[in-house]
Amino acid sequence: MLLPFLNEHETEAGCDEAGRGCLAGPVFAAAVILPKCFVHPQLNDSKQLSEKRRDELRLVIEQEALAWAVAKVDPPEIDELNILWASIRAMHLAVGQLRVEPTMLLIDGNRFRPYRSIPHQCIVKGDAKIMSIAAASILAKTHRDEYMTALAEKFPHYGWHRNKGYPTKEHREGIRKYGATLAHRKSFQLLPAGIQGELFK
């Protein structure tokens, strides 16, 4: 059972990301402020939901949230910052786009950098504990999947419409056969050691 909030007197924004473990594409993050009375029986961590259910919940969240925002950080900045700090950067960008200013940030995971002067609390597996974080996980995941499905039209050899940039056998075989694209993360090991070679030359 997800908690509706940690403190009913705070304006809490749940924050989560999607795409940290991918070989290609941006990392996305979302920030969501839900009404205190928000209830939905299917709301859960996005990883526990089918694609169809996530898409349905995305519409509900975007319609009923007091405020929501989604932001991304692209592969060159991921390579520059590393994926952890790029994920946090994406969360900062999402929070900065909210039309309602939160008084508390609830962060999925155990690492964060303070955003301005807004207090925050990190919650391990928060997307399975707090409604606003679960909502953020759904928006980050669905917006990223939509982006990668569109990108698959431009780069059809990697199966991104199926794997969304994650390191599946199909994706790695596409890299081996066709090389890497500008959408790939240079700082990630795209192929096993000894095979990767000069992919970006």
Buried (B, 14 or more C-beta within 10 A) or exposed (E): EBBBBBEEEBBBBBBBBBBBEBBBBBBBBBBBBBEEEBEBEEBBBBEEBEEEBBBBBBEBBBEBBBBBBBBBBBBEBBBEBEBBBBBBBBBBBBBEBBEEEBBBBBBBBEEBEEBEEBEBBBBEEBBBBBBBBBBBBBBBBBBBBBBBEEBBEEBEBBBBBEBBBBBBEEBBBBBBEEBBBEBBBBBBEBBEEEEBEEBEE
